[in-house]
Amino acid sequence: MPAASLVVDGVKPEDAGSAFGLLQTTRQLGGAIGLAVVVSAYAAGAVPGAFVPGAHAAFLTTAALAPLAFIVTVLAVRPRRNTAAQSA
């Protein structure tokens, strides 16, 4: 719910449904792409005879994606400046 509140904050009431639909689409697409990247790294890092083949590559990929996701989230959620209040 906090993400939905952030998405529809400042959106005209008649556009709230479209904004929420875009949020849901972005969530689904992000999850699918993230999983595809980790599984691809897992498959590419497969070493024959290893106890869990590809796990090291998948872990490193996930460890690299987590900070990237955090940075994108911080940049997307930062407070917006009120330009009307600044010009007054």
PDB file of N, CA, C and O in Angstrom:
ATOM      1  N   MET A   1       0.798  -1.205   0.000  1.00  0.00           N
ATOM      2  CA  MET A   1       0.000   0.000   0.000  1.00  0.00           C
ATOM      3  C   MET A   1       0.836   1.263   0.000  1.00  0.00           C
ATOM      4  O   MET A   1       0.433   2.228  -0.649  1.00  0.00           O
ATOM      5  N   PRO A   2       1.980   1.331   0.684  1.00  0.00           N
ATOM      6  CA  PRO A   2       2.748   2.575   0.627  1.00  0.00           C
ATOM      7  C   PRO A   2       3.183   2.927  -0.794  1.00  0.00           C
ATOM      8  O   PRO A   2       3.181   4.098  -1.175  1.00  0.00           O
ATOM      9  N   ALA A   3       3.554   1.917  -1.576  1.00  0.00           N
ATOM     10  CA  ALA A   3       3.953   2.194  -2.958  1.00  0.00           C
ATOM     11  C   ALA A   3       2.774   2.706  -3.765  1.00  0.00           C
ATOM     12  O   ALA A   3       2.927   3.620  -4.575  1.00  0.00           O
ATOM     13  N   ALA A   4       1.606   2.130  -3.555  1.00  0.00           N
ATOM     14  CA  ALA A   4       0.418   2.588  -4.271  1.00  0.00           C
ATOM     15  C   ALA A   4       0.076   4.017  -3.881  1.00  0.00           C
ATOM     16  O   ALA A   4      -0.329   4.809  -4.732  1.00  0.00           O
ATOM     17  N   SER A   5       0.234   4.357  -2.610  1.00  0.00           N
ATOM     18  CA  SER A   5      -0.032   5.725  -2.162  1.00  0.00           C
ATOM     19  C   SER A   5       0.936   6.707  -2.801  1.00  0.00           C
ATOM     20  O   SER A   5       0.544   7.807  -3.191  1.00  0.00           O
ATOM     21  N   LEU A   6       2.205   6.310  -2.910  1.00  0.00           N
ATOM     22  CA  LEU A   6       3.187   7.183  -3.544  1.00  0.00           C
ATOM     23  C   LEU A   6       2.890   7.377  -5.025  1.00  0.00           C
ATOM     24  O   LEU A   6       3.075   8.467  -5.566  1.00  0.00           O
ATOM     25  N   VAL A   7       2.429   6.315  -5.677  1.00  0.00           N
ATOM     26  CA  VAL A   7       2.169   6.388  -7.114  1.00  0.00           C
ATOM     27  C   VAL A   7       0.983   7.293  -7.411  1.00  0.00           C
ATOM     28  O   VAL A   7       1.041   8.101  -8.338  1.00  0.00           O
ATOM     29  N   VAL A   8      -0.085   7.172  -6.645  1.00  0.00           N
ATOM     30  CA  VAL A   8      -1.286   7.960  -6.947  1.00  0.00           C
ATOM     31  C   VAL A   8      -1.279   9.334  -6.293  1.00  0.00           C
ATOM     32  O   VAL A   8      -2.198  10.122  -6.516  1.00  0.00           O
ATOM     33  N   ASP A   9      -0.256   9.640  -5.485  1.00  0.00           N
ATOM     34  CA  ASP A   9      -0.155  10.956  -4.864  1.00  0.00           C
ATOM     35  C   ASP A   9       0.122  12.001  -5.944  1.00  0.00           C
ATOM     36  O   ASP A   9       1.101  11.893  -6.683  1.00  0.00           O
ATOM     37  N   GLY A  10      -0.726  12.990  -6.029  1.00  0.00           N
ATOM     38  CA  GLY A  10      -0.550  14.052  -7.016  1.00  0.00           C
ATOM     39  C   GLY A  10      -1.123  13.730  -8.380  1.00  0.00           C
ATOM     40  O   GLY A  10      -0.983  14.524  -9.310  1.00  0.00           O
ATOM     41  N   VAL A  11      -1.769  12.576  -8.520  1.00  0.00           N
ATOM     42  CA  VAL A  11      -2.379  12.198  -9.796  1.00  0.00           C
ATOM     43  C   VAL A  11      -3.844  12.612  -9.772  1.00  0.00           C
ATOM     44  O   VAL A  11      -4.517  12.486  -8.749  1.00  0.00           O
ATOM     45  N   LYS A  12      -4.325  13.101 -10.893  1.00  0.00           N
ATOM     46  CA  LYS A  12      -5.744  13.464 -10.966  1.00  0.00           C
ATOM     47  C   LYS A  12      -6.597  12.228 -10.705  1.00  0.00           C
ATOM     48  O   LYS A  12      -6.223  11.125 -11.103  1.00  0.00           O
ATOM     49  N   PRO A  13      -7.734  12.397 -10.045  1.00  0.00           N
ATOM     50  CA  PRO A  13      -8.577  11.240  -9.722  1.00  0.00           C
ATOM     51  C   PRO A  13      -8.953  10.390 -10.943  1.00  0.00           C
ATOM     52  O   PRO A  13      -9.050   9.168 -10.840  1.00  0.00           O
ATOM     53  N   GLU A  14      -9.162  11.024 -12.078  1.00  0.00           N
ATOM     54  CA  GLU A  14      -9.546  10.254 -13.268  1.00  0.00           C
ATOM     55  C   GLU A  14      -8.370   9.462 -13.850  1.00  0.00           C
ATOM     56  O   GLU A  14      -8.578   8.565 -14.667  1.00  0.00           O
ATOM     57  N   ASP A  15      -7.143   9.781 -13.440  1.00  0.00           N
ATOM     58  CA  ASP A  15      -5.973   9.054 -13.924  1.00  0.00           C
ATOM     59  C   ASP A  15      -5.414   8.076 -12.900  1.00  0.00           C
ATOM     60  O   ASP A  15      -4.419   7.407 -13.175  1.00  0.00           O
ATOM     61  N   ALA A  16      -6.030   7.977 -11.727  1.00  0.00           N
ATOM     62  CA  ALA A  16      -5.514   7.121 -10.660  1.00  0.00           C
ATOM     63  C   ALA A  16      -5.508   5.648 -11.068  1.00  0.00           C
ATOM     64  O   ALA A  16      -4.579   4.919 -10.717  1.00  0.00           O
ATOM     65  N   GLY A  17      -6.512   5.204 -11.794  1.00  0.00           N
ATOM     66  CA  GLY A  17      -6.562   3.809 -12.236  1.00  0.00           C
ATOM     67  C   GLY A  17      -5.415   3.472 -13.173  1.00  0.00           C
ATOM     68  O   GLY A  17      -4.816   2.401 -13.073  1.00  0.00           O
ATOM     69  N   SER A  18      -5.112   4.383 -14.079  1.00  0.00           N
ATOM     70  CA  SER A  18      -3.990   4.163 -15.004  1.00  0.00           C
ATOM     71  C   SER A  18      -2.664   4.149 -14.263  1.00  0.00           C
ATOM     72  O   SER A  18      -1.791   3.337 -14.567  1.00  0.00           O
ATOM     73  N   ALA A  19      -2.506   5.039 -13.297  1.00  0.00           N
ATOM     74  CA  ALA A  19      -1.264   5.086 -12.518  1.00  0.00           C
ATOM     75  C   ALA A  19      -1.086   3.796 -11.723  1.00  0.00           C
ATOM     76  O   ALA A  19       0.017   3.252 -11.664  1.00  0.00           O
ATOM     77  N   PHE A  20      -2.153   3.308 -11.119  1.00  0.00           N
ATOM     78  CA  PHE A  20      -2.063   2.076 -10.344  1.00  0.00           C
ATOM     79  C   PHE A  20      -1.802   0.883 -11.266  1.00  0.00           C
ATOM     80  O   PHE A  20      -1.052  -0.024 -10.907  1.00  0.00           O
ATOM     81  N   GLY A  21      -2.415   0.881 -12.446  1.00  0.00           N
ATOM     82  CA  GLY A  21      -2.148  -0.183 -13.426  1.00  0.00           C
ATOM     83  C   GLY A  21      -0.694  -0.194 -13.864  1.00  0.00           C
ATOM     84  O   GLY A  21      -0.103  -1.259 -14.047  1.00  0.00           O
ATOM     85  N   LEU A  22      -0.112   0.997 -14.035  1.00  0.00           N
ATOM     86  CA  LEU A  22       1.297   1.083 -14.394  1.00  0.00           C
ATOM     87  C   LEU A  22       2.175   0.554 -13.268  1.00  0.00           C
ATOM     88  O   LEU A  22       3.185  -0.100 -13.529  1.00  0.00           O
ATOM     89  N   LEU A  23       1.804   0.828 -12.019  1.00  0.00           N
ATOM     90  CA  LEU A  23       2.535   0.295 -10.873  1.00  0.00           C
ATOM     91  C   LEU A  23       2.527  -1.232 -10.897  1.00  0.00           C
ATOM     92  O   LEU A  23       3.572  -1.862 -10.739  1.00  0.00           O
ATOM     93  N   GLN A  24       1.370  -1.818 -11.092  1.00  0.00           N
ATOM     94  CA  GLN A  24       1.267  -3.282 -11.105  1.00  0.00           C
ATOM     95  C   GLN A  24       2.063  -3.894 -12.258  1.00  0.00           C
ATOM     96  O   GLN A  24       2.718  -4.923 -12.091  1.00  0.00           O
ATOM     97  N   THR A  25       2.003  -3.257 -13.420  1.00  0.00           N
ATOM     98  CA  THR A  25       2.758  -3.746 -14.576  1.00  0.00           C
ATOM     99  C   THR A  25       4.252  -3.680 -14.299  1.00  0.00           C
ATOM    100  O   THR A  25       4.989  -4.609 -14.631  1.00  0.00           O
ATOM    101  N   THR A  26       4.700  -2.594 -13.696  1.00  0.00           N
ATOM    102  CA  THR A  26       6.114  -2.433 -13.381  1.00  0.00           C
ATOM    103  C   THR A  26       6.561  -3.477 -12.367  1.00  0.00           C
ATOM    104  O   THR A  26       7.657  -4.023 -12.496  1.00  0.00           O
ATOM    105  N   ARG A  27       5.749  -3.763 -11.373  1.00  0.00           N
ATOM    106  CA  ARG A  27       6.090  -4.799 -10.384  1.00  0.00           C
ATOM    107  C   ARG A  27       6.243  -6.164 -11.050  1.00  0.00           C
ATOM    108  O   ARG A  27       7.213  -6.880 -10.800  1.00  0.00           O
ATOM    109  N   GLN A  28       5.287  -6.515 -11.893  1.00  0.00           N
ATOM    110  CA  GLN A  28       5.331  -7.820 -12.553  1.00  0.00           C
ATOM    111  C   GLN A  28       6.527  -7.930 -13.495  1.00  0.00           C
ATOM    112  O   GLN A  28       7.225  -8.945 -13.514  1.00  0.00           O
ATOM    113  N   LEU A  29       6.752  -6.885 -14.268  1.00  0.00           N
ATOM    114  CA  LEU A  29       7.851  -6.892 -15.225  1.00  0.00           C
ATOM    115  C   LEU A  29       9.198  -6.914 -14.513  1.00  0.00           C
ATOM    116  O   LEU A  29      10.104  -7.633 -14.934  1.00  0.00           O
ATOM    117  N   GLY A  30       9.344  -6.142 -13.447  1.00  0.00           N
ATOM    118  CA  GLY A  30      10.592  -6.127 -12.692  1.00  0.00           C
ATOM    119  C   GLY A  30      10.905  -7.481 -12.079  1.00  0.00           C
ATOM    120  O   GLY A  30      12.051  -7.932 -12.104  1.00  0.00           O
ATOM    121  N   GLY A  31       9.895  -8.123 -11.532  1.00  0.00           N
ATOM    122  CA  GLY A  31      10.103  -9.449 -10.954  1.00  0.00           C
ATOM    123  C   GLY A  31      10.503 -10.476 -11.997  1.00  0.00           C
ATOM    124  O   GLY A  31      11.382 -11.304 -11.759  1.00  0.00           O
ATOM    125  N   ALA A  32       9.855 -10.419 -13.153  1.00  0.00           N
ATOM    126  CA  ALA A  32      10.161 -11.375 -14.218  1.00  0.00           C
ATOM    127  C   ALA A  32      11.572 -11.168 -14.767  1.00  0.00           C
ATOM    128  O   ALA A  32      12.304 -12.133 -14.987  1.00  0.00           O
ATOM    129  N   ILE A  33      11.948  -9.918 -14.986  1.00  0.00           N
ATOM    130  CA  ILE A  33      13.283  -9.638 -15.510  1.00  0.00           C
ATOM    131  C   ILE A  33      14.348  -9.987 -14.476  1.00  0.00           C
ATOM    132  O   ILE A  33      15.380 -10.562 -14.824  1.00  0.00           O
ATOM    133  N   GLY A  34      14.113  -9.649 -13.215  1.00  0.00           N
ATOM    134  CA  GLY A  34      15.072  -9.980 -12.165  1.00  0.00           C
ATOM    135  C   GLY A  34      15.288 -11.480 -12.040  1.00  0.00           C
ATOM    136  O   GLY A  34      16.421 -11.947 -11.923  1.00  0.00           O
ATOM    137  N   LEU A  35      14.201 -12.224 -12.065  1.00  0.00           N
ATOM    138  CA  LEU A  35      14.321 -13.679 -11.985  1.00  0.00           C
ATOM    139  C   LEU A  35      15.041 -14.242 -13.204  1.00  0.00           C
ATOM    140  O   LEU A  35      15.856 -15.155 -13.071  1.00  0.00           O
ATOM    141  N   ALA A  36      14.755 -13.713 -14.385  1.00  0.00           N
ATOM    142  CA  ALA A  36      15.419 -14.180 -15.605  1.00  0.00           C
ATOM    143  C   ALA A  36      16.924 -13.930 -15.543  1.00  0.00           C
ATOM    144  O   ALA A  36      17.707 -14.775 -15.976  1.00  0.00           O
ATOM    145  N   VAL A  37      17.335 -12.782 -15.012  1.00  0.00           N
ATOM    146  CA  VAL A  37      18.762 -12.470 -14.905  1.00  0.00           C
ATOM    147  C   VAL A  37      19.452 -13.428 -13.932  1.00  0.00           C
ATOM    148  O   VAL A  37      20.528 -13.947 -14.228  1.00  0.00           O
ATOM    149  N   VAL A  38      18.837 -13.661 -12.781  1.00  0.00           N
ATOM    150  CA  VAL A  38      19.457 -14.545 -11.788  1.00  0.00           C
ATOM    151  C   VAL A  38      19.519 -15.982 -12.299  1.00  0.00           C
ATOM    152  O   VAL A  38      20.527 -16.659 -12.098  1.00  0.00           O
ATOM    153  N   VAL A  39      18.468 -16.456 -12.950  1.00  0.00           N
ATOM    154  CA  VAL A  39      18.469 -17.827 -13.474  1.00  0.00           C
ATOM    155  C   VAL A  39      19.476 -17.964 -14.616  1.00  0.00           C
ATOM    156  O   VAL A  39      20.120 -19.005 -14.751  1.00  0.00           O
ATOM    157  N   SER A  40      19.615 -16.926 -15.437  1.00  0.00           N
ATOM    158  CA  SER A  40      20.616 -16.963 -16.508  1.00  0.00           C
ATOM    159  C   SER A  40      22.024 -17.030 -15.931  1.00  0.00           C
ATOM    160  O   SER A  40      22.868 -17.773 -16.432  1.00  0.00           O
ATOM    161  N   ALA A  41      22.278 -16.256 -14.878  1.00  0.00           N
ATOM    162  CA  ALA A  41      23.591 -16.311 -14.229  1.00  0.00           C
ATOM    163  C   ALA A  41      23.818 -17.683 -13.608  1.00  0.00           C
ATOM    164  O   ALA A  41      24.926 -18.218 -13.641  1.00  0.00           O
ATOM    165  N   TYR A  42      22.766 -18.239 -13.049  1.00  0.00           N
ATOM    166  CA  TYR A  42      22.867 -19.583 -12.457  1.00  0.00           C
ATOM    167  C   TYR A  42      23.238 -20.607 -13.525  1.00  0.00           C
ATOM    168  O   TYR A  42      24.117 -21.441 -13.313  1.00  0.00           O
ATOM    169  N   ALA A  43      22.568 -20.541 -14.668  1.00  0.00           N
ATOM    170  CA  ALA A  43      22.831 -21.500 -15.745  1.00  0.00           C
ATOM    171  C   ALA A  43      24.211 -21.280 -16.357  1.00  0.00           C
ATOM    172  O   ALA A  43      24.903 -22.246 -16.676  1.00  0.00           O
ATOM    173  N   ALA A  44      24.621 -20.024 -16.524  1.00  0.00           N
ATOM    174  CA  ALA A  44      25.917 -19.737 -17.135  1.00  0.00           C
ATOM    175  C   ALA A  44      27.069 -20.110 -16.207  1.00  0.00           C
ATOM    176  O   ALA A  44      28.155 -20.456 -16.674  1.00  0.00           O
ATOM    177  N   GLY A  45      26.841 -20.043 -14.902  1.00  0.00           N
ATOM    178  CA  GLY A  45      27.902 -20.342 -13.945  1.00  0.00           C
ATOM    179  C   GLY A  45      27.952 -21.793 -13.526  1.00  0.00           C
ATOM    180  O   GLY A  45      28.699 -22.149 -12.614  1.00  0.00           O
ATOM    181  N   ALA A  46      27.178 -22.632 -14.171  1.00  0.00           N
ATOM    182  CA  ALA A  46      27.143 -24.046 -13.799  1.00  0.00           C
ATOM    183  C   ALA A  46      28.494 -24.706 -14.061  1.00  0.00           C
ATOM    184  O   ALA A  46      29.015 -24.665 -15.175  1.00  0.00           O
ATOM    185  N   VAL A  47      29.040 -25.305 -13.029  1.00  0.00           N
ATOM    186  CA  VAL A  47      30.317 -26.008 -13.123  1.00  0.00           C
ATOM    187  C   VAL A  47      30.029 -27.491 -12.887  1.00  0.00           C
ATOM    188  O   VAL A  47      29.481 -27.853 -11.845  1.00  0.00           O
ATOM    189  N   PRO A  48      30.389 -28.351 -13.839  1.00  0.00           N
ATOM    190  CA  PRO A  48      30.126 -29.780 -13.645  1.00  0.00           C
ATOM    191  C   PRO A  48      30.827 -30.308 -12.393  1.00  0.00           C
ATOM    192  O   PRO A  48      31.995 -30.005 -12.148  1.00  0.00           O
ATOM    193  N   GLY A  49      30.120 -31.077 -11.629  1.00  0.00           N
ATOM    194  CA  GLY A  49      30.681 -31.691 -10.440  1.00  0.00           C
ATOM    195  C   GLY A  49      30.552 -30.843  -9.184  1.00  0.00           C
ATOM    196  O   GLY A  49      30.902 -31.301  -8.097  1.00  0.00           O
ATOM    197  N   ALA A  50      30.063 -29.629  -9.310  1.00  0.00           N
ATOM    198  CA  ALA A  50      29.902 -28.773  -8.128  1.00  0.00           C
ATOM    199  C   ALA A  50      28.698 -29.243  -7.326  1.00  0.00           C
ATOM    200  O   ALA A  50      27.764 -29.833  -7.870  1.00  0.00           O
ATOM    201  N   PHE A  51      28.734 -28.973  -6.024  1.00  0.00           N
ATOM    202  CA  PHE A  51      27.637 -29.395  -5.155  1.00  0.00           C
ATOM    203  C   PHE A  51      26.323 -28.738  -5.582  1.00  0.00           C
ATOM    204  O   PHE A  51      25.308 -29.420  -5.725  1.00  0.00           O
ATOM    205  N   VAL A  52      26.339 -27.433  -5.785  1.00  0.00           N
ATOM    206  CA  VAL A  52      25.177 -26.696  -6.303  1.00  0.00           C
ATOM    207  C   VAL A  52      25.685 -25.883  -7.486  1.00  0.00           C
ATOM    208  O   VAL A  52      26.148 -24.756  -7.311  1.00  0.00           O
ATOM    209  N   PRO A  53      25.602 -26.448  -8.691  1.00  0.00           N
ATOM    210  CA  PRO A  53      26.199 -25.771  -9.838  1.00  0.00           C
ATOM    211  C   PRO A  53      25.537 -24.417 -10.122  1.00  0.00           C
ATOM    212  O   PRO A  53      24.312 -24.318 -10.187  1.00  0.00           O
ATOM    213  N   GLY A  54      26.350 -23.390 -10.288  1.00  0.00           N
ATOM    214  CA  GLY A  54      25.850 -22.070 -10.642  1.00  0.00           C
ATOM    215  C   GLY A  54      25.414 -21.212  -9.475  1.00  0.00           C
ATOM    216  O   GLY A  54      25.067 -20.047  -9.669  1.00  0.00           O
ATOM    217  N   ALA A  55      25.419 -21.754  -8.268  1.00  0.00           N
ATOM    218  CA  ALA A  55      24.920 -20.992  -7.123  1.00  0.00           C
ATOM    219  C   ALA A  55      25.793 -19.778  -6.823  1.00  0.00           C
ATOM    220  O   ALA A  55      25.281 -18.730  -6.430  1.00  0.00           O
ATOM    221  N   HIS A  56      27.094 -19.910  -7.005  1.00  0.00           N
ATOM    222  CA  HIS A  56      27.992 -18.795  -6.727  1.00  0.00           C
ATOM    223  C   HIS A  56      27.709 -17.628  -7.678  1.00  0.00           C
ATOM    224  O   HIS A  56      27.619 -16.480  -7.242  1.00  0.00           O
ATOM    225  N   ALA A  57      27.570 -17.913  -8.962  1.00  0.00           N
ATOM    226  CA  ALA A  57      27.281 -16.863  -9.946  1.00  0.00           C
ATOM    227  C   ALA A  57      25.923 -16.225  -9.682  1.00  0.00           C
ATOM    228  O   ALA A  57      25.773 -15.009  -9.799  1.00  0.00           O
ATOM    229  N   ALA A  58      24.937 -17.038  -9.329  1.00  0.00           N
ATOM    230  CA  ALA A  58      23.599 -16.498  -9.039  1.00  0.00           C
ATOM    231  C   ALA A  58      23.635 -15.622  -7.795  1.00  0.00           C
ATOM    232  O   ALA A  58      22.974 -14.584  -7.752  1.00  0.00           O
ATOM    233  N   PHE A  59      24.395 -16.026  -6.785  1.00  0.00           N
ATOM    234  CA  PHE A  59      24.507 -15.222  -5.567  1.00  0.00           C
ATOM    235  C   PHE A  59      25.170 -13.881  -5.852  1.00  0.00           C
ATOM    236  O   PHE A  59      24.704 -12.844  -5.381  1.00  0.00           O
ATOM    237  N   LEU A  60      26.252 -13.899  -6.620  1.00  0.00           N
ATOM    238  CA  LEU A  60      26.946 -12.650  -6.951  1.00  0.00           C
ATOM    239  C   LEU A  60      26.052 -11.717  -7.765  1.00  0.00           C
ATOM    240  O   LEU A  60      26.072 -10.503  -7.564  1.00  0.00           O
ATOM    241  N   THR A  61      25.274 -12.280  -8.678  1.00  0.00           N
ATOM    242  CA  THR A  61      24.352 -11.463  -9.474  1.00  0.00           C
ATOM    243  C   THR A  61      23.300 -10.833  -8.581  1.00  0.00           C
ATOM    244  O   THR A  61      22.992  -9.649  -8.719  1.00  0.00           O
ATOM    245  N   THR A  62      22.752 -11.612  -7.672  1.00  0.00           N
ATOM    246  CA  THR A  62      21.742 -11.083  -6.755  1.00  0.00           C
ATOM    247  C   THR A  62      22.354 -10.034  -5.830  1.00  0.00           C
ATOM    248  O   THR A  62      21.724  -9.017  -5.537  1.00  0.00           O
ATOM    249  N   ALA A  63      23.571 -10.277  -5.373  1.00  0.00           N
ATOM    250  CA  ALA A  63      24.248  -9.318  -4.505  1.00  0.00           C
ATOM    251  C   ALA A  63      24.530  -8.002  -5.235  1.00  0.00           C
ATOM    252  O   ALA A  63      24.568  -6.947  -4.603  1.00  0.00           O
ATOM    253  N   ALA A  64      24.725  -8.050  -6.536  1.00  0.00           N
ATOM    254  CA  ALA A  64      24.945  -6.830  -7.318  1.00  0.00           C
ATOM    255  C   ALA A  64      23.625  -6.117  -7.610  1.00  0.00           C
ATOM    256  O   ALA A  64      23.584  -4.887  -7.652  1.00  0.00           O
ATOM    257  N   LEU A  65      22.553  -6.870  -7.812  1.00  0.00           N
ATOM    258  CA  LEU A  65      21.262  -6.268  -8.143  1.00  0.00           C
ATOM    259  C   LEU A  65      20.581  -5.622  -6.940  1.00  0.00           C
ATOM    260  O   LEU A  65      19.846  -4.649  -7.108  1.00  0.00           O
ATOM    261  N   ALA A  66      20.802  -6.132  -5.749  1.00  0.00           N
ATOM    262  CA  ALA A  66      20.130  -5.593  -4.563  1.00  0.00           C
ATOM    263  C   ALA A  66      20.508  -4.134  -4.290  1.00  0.00           C
ATOM    264  O   ALA A  66      19.610  -3.317  -4.084  1.00  0.00           O
ATOM    265  N   PRO A  67      21.796  -3.769  -4.279  1.00  0.00           N
ATOM    266  CA  PRO A  67      22.121  -2.349  -4.073  1.00  0.00           C
ATOM    267  C   PRO A  67      21.619  -1.461  -5.208  1.00  0.00           C
ATOM    268  O   PRO A  67      21.226  -0.316  -4.984  1.00  0.00           O
ATOM    269  N   LEU A  68      21.636  -1.994  -6.423  1.00  0.00           N
ATOM    270  CA  LEU A  68      21.124  -1.233  -7.561  1.00  0.00           C
ATOM    271  C   LEU A  68      19.633  -0.945  -7.381  1.00  0.00           C
ATOM    272  O   LEU A  68      19.181   0.172  -7.632  1.00  0.00           O
ATOM    273  N   ALA A  69      18.881  -1.934  -6.953  1.00  0.00           N
ATOM    274  CA  ALA A  69      17.449  -1.744  -6.703  1.00  0.00           C
ATOM    275  C   ALA A  69      17.219  -0.730  -5.586  1.00  0.00           C
ATOM    276  O   ALA A  69      16.287   0.071  -5.653  1.00  0.00           O
ATOM    277  N   PHE A  70      18.063  -0.767  -4.568  1.00  0.00           N
ATOM    278  CA  PHE A  70      17.937   0.192  -3.469  1.00  0.00           C
ATOM    279  C   PHE A  70      18.178   1.619  -3.957  1.00  0.00           C
ATOM    280  O   PHE A  70      17.433   2.532  -3.599  1.00  0.00           O
ATOM    281  N   ILE A  71      19.204   1.814  -4.765  1.00  0.00           N
ATOM    282  CA  ILE A  71      19.516   3.146  -5.290  1.00  0.00           C
ATOM    283  C   ILE A  71      18.377   3.664  -6.156  1.00  0.00           C
ATOM    284  O   ILE A  71      17.989   4.826  -6.036  1.00  0.00           O
ATOM    285  N   VAL A  72      17.843   2.823  -7.020  1.00  0.00           N
ATOM    286  CA  VAL A  72      16.721   3.232  -7.868  1.00  0.00           C
ATOM    287  C   VAL A  72      15.516   3.605  -7.013  1.00  0.00           C
ATOM    288  O   VAL A  72      14.829   4.583  -7.308  1.00  0.00           O
ATOM    289  N   THR A  73      15.254   2.843  -5.966  1.00  0.00           N
ATOM    290  CA  THR A  73      14.133   3.128  -5.076  1.00  0.00           C
ATOM    291  C   THR A  73      14.320   4.460  -4.354  1.00  0.00           C
ATOM    292  O   THR A  73      13.384   5.254  -4.262  1.00  0.00           O
ATOM    293  N   VAL A  74      15.510   4.703  -3.849  1.00  0.00           N
ATOM    294  CA  VAL A  74      15.772   5.964  -3.140  1.00  0.00           C
ATOM    295  C   VAL A  74      15.600   7.147  -4.078  1.00  0.00           C
ATOM    296  O   VAL A  74      15.028   8.166  -3.690  1.00  0.00           O
ATOM    297  N   LEU A  75      16.084   7.025  -5.301  1.00  0.00           N
ATOM    298  CA  LEU A  75      15.947   8.117  -6.264  1.00  0.00           C
ATOM    299  C   LEU A  75      14.495   8.327  -6.684  1.00  0.00           C
ATOM    300  O   LEU A  75      14.079   9.458  -6.938  1.00  0.00           O
ATOM    301  N   ALA A  76      13.732   7.254  -6.757  1.00  0.00           N
ATOM    302  CA  ALA A  76      12.337   7.370  -7.187  1.00  0.00           C
ATOM    303  C   ALA A  76      11.435   7.910  -6.088  1.00  0.00           C
ATOM    304  O   ALA A  76      10.419   8.538  -6.386  1.00  0.00           O
ATOM    305  N   VAL A  77      11.779   7.684  -4.828  1.00  0.00           N
ATOM    306  CA  VAL A  77      10.902   8.042  -3.722  1.00  0.00           C
ATOM    307  C   VAL A  77      11.303   9.361  -3.058  1.00  0.00           C
ATOM    308  O   VAL A  77      10.591   9.843  -2.176  1.00  0.00           O
ATOM    309  N   ARG A  78      12.406   9.941  -3.457  1.00  0.00           N
ATOM    310  CA  ARG A  78      12.835  11.190  -2.809  1.00  0.00           C
ATOM    311  C   ARG A  78      11.755  12.258  -2.948  1.00  0.00           C
ATOM    312  O   ARG A  78      11.011  12.276  -3.928  1.00  0.00           O
ATOM    313  N   PRO A  79      11.674  13.141  -1.967  1.00  0.00           N
ATOM    314  CA  PRO A  79      10.623  14.166  -1.979  1.00  0.00           C
ATOM    315  C   PRO A  79      10.764  15.101  -3.179  1.00  0.00           C
ATOM    316  O   PRO A  79      11.866  15.468  -3.587  1.00  0.00           O
ATOM    317  N   ARG A  80       9.624  15.466  -3.719  1.00  0.00           N
ATOM    318  CA  ARG A  80       9.616  16.405  -4.839  1.00  0.00           C
ATOM    319  C   ARG A  80       9.607  17.825  -4.307  1.00  0.00           C
ATOM    320  O   ARG A  80       9.015  18.099  -3.263  1.00  0.00           O
ATOM    321  N   ARG A  81      10.254  18.714  -5.013  1.00  0.00           N
ATOM    322  CA  ARG A  81      10.256  20.121  -4.620  1.00  0.00           C
ATOM    323  C   ARG A  81       8.986  20.771  -5.107  1.00  0.00           C
ATOM    324  O   ARG A  81       8.535  20.518  -6.224  1.00  0.00           O
ATOM    325  N   ASN A  82       8.417  21.597  -4.284  1.00  0.00           N
ATOM    326  CA  ASN A  82       7.205  22.311  -4.656  1.00  0.00           C
ATOM    327  C   ASN A  82       7.610  23.592  -5.372  1.00  0.00           C
ATOM    328  O   ASN A  82       8.036  24.552  -4.731  1.00  0.00           O
ATOM    329  N   THR A  83       7.481  23.615  -6.703  1.00  0.00           N
ATOM    330  CA  THR A  83       7.934  24.761  -7.479  1.00  0.00           C
ATOM    331  C   THR A  83       7.058  25.989  -7.251  1.00  0.00           C
ATOM    332  O   THR A  83       7.539  27.115  -7.376  1.00  0.00           O
ATOM    333  N   ALA A  84       5.792  25.796  -6.921  1.00  0.00           N
ATOM    334  CA  ALA A  84       4.905  26.936  -6.663  1.00  0.00           C
ATOM    335  C   ALA A  84       5.323  27.665  -5.390  1.00  0.00           C
ATOM    336  O   ALA A  84       5.291  28.895  -5.342  1.00  0.00           O
ATOM    337  N   ALA A  85       5.712  26.922  -4.369  1.00  0.00           N
ATOM    338  CA  ALA A  85       6.122  27.542  -3.101  1.00  0.00           C
ATOM    339  C   ALA A  85       7.465  28.242  -3.250  1.00  0.00           C
ATOM    340  O   ALA A  85       7.705  29.250  -2.585  1.00  0.00           O
ATOM    341  N   GLN A  86       8.349  27.732  -4.109  1.00  0.00           N
ATOM    342  CA  GLN A  86       9.642  28.345  -4.302  1.00  0.00           C
ATOM    343  C   GLN A  86       9.545  29.663  -5.072  1.00  0.00           C
ATOM    344  O   GLN A  86      10.313  30.589  -4.808  1.00  0.00           O
ATOM    345  N   SER A  87       8.618  29.757  -6.010  1.00  0.00           N
ATOM    346  CA  SER A  87       8.510  30.974  -6.818  1.00  0.00           C
ATOM    347  C   SER A  87       7.827  32.108  -6.070  1.00  0.00           C
ATOM    348  O   SER A  87       7.933  33.267  -6.473  1.00  0.00           O
ATOM    349  N   ALA A  88       7.119  31.785  -4.975  1.00  0.00           N
ATOM    350  CA  ALA A  88       6.399  32.836  -4.212  1.00  0.00           C
ATOM    351  C   ALA A  88       7.283  33.598  -3.285  1.00  0.00           C
ATOM    352  O   ALA A  88       6.816  34.500  -2.590  1.00  0.00           O
TER     353      ALA A  88
END
